Amino acid sequence: MGSERVEMRKKQMQVHREAAASVLQARHRMGNTPTNASNACCFCWCCCCSCSCLTVRSEDETIQRSTFEHRPEGTTNCEESPNPTLEDARSWTVSFEKVMKSAAGRSCFRQFLRTEFSEENMMFWLACEELKKETNKTVVEEKVRQIYEDFISILSPKEVSLDSRVRDVINRNMLEPTSHTFDDAQQQIYTLMQRDSYPRFINSSAYTDLMKGLEEPPPEP
């Protein structure tokens, strides 16, 4: 089993190397090759890292990472999000769509994912939603790069689980980043959460306790 995982990892690394090489060639043809491209071996699409993958980016970088600040790692409990009503919480059992369309539902579901060590799925989905709202081309490219590094790169501890077909689509899309670069990946992660995590959430003690708290009458003054 261990050897199979090693082989799978090697294949993933090879795919990312090939993707990085193709991006580098495309950027070179456009006359936009990074000055340190000769050392490009990390798996971010822009090939802007040195071979150590730990080199600090140059201080005169024109696009600062501040355009896509890391948000807090999420709420620690449902009370820190918009408080759901009893009707709202009950609707979550109808469909996963009801959960995802509710701010309180997303927050409570994200807290549940954290207990299962799969919070990155919701984080990725939310990042894609934010990306779709962006219209500035420069900001879009920076956000795409950041999402790739955070959730797609095999070097990231927050890497989401995607099949090879979707990864191939992403690698092609990276040549011309848009606000819809990750649409296929976002849909696959949505389906994964819907089929895998959502049923457990609805049957979890966390959801049961939430419903009990909402159903209990408020204490009398």
ABEGO torsion letter per residue (X at the ends): XAAAAAAAAAAAAAAAAAAAAAAAAAAAAAGABBAAAAABABABAAGABBAAGABBBBAABABBAAABBBBBAEBABAAABBBBBAAAAAAAAABAAAAAABAAAAAAAAAAAAAAGAAAAAAAAAAAAAAAABABAAAAAAAAAAAAAAAABAABAABBBBBAAAAAAAAAAAABBBAAAAAAAAAAAAAAAAAAAAAAAAABAAAAAAAAAAABBBBBX
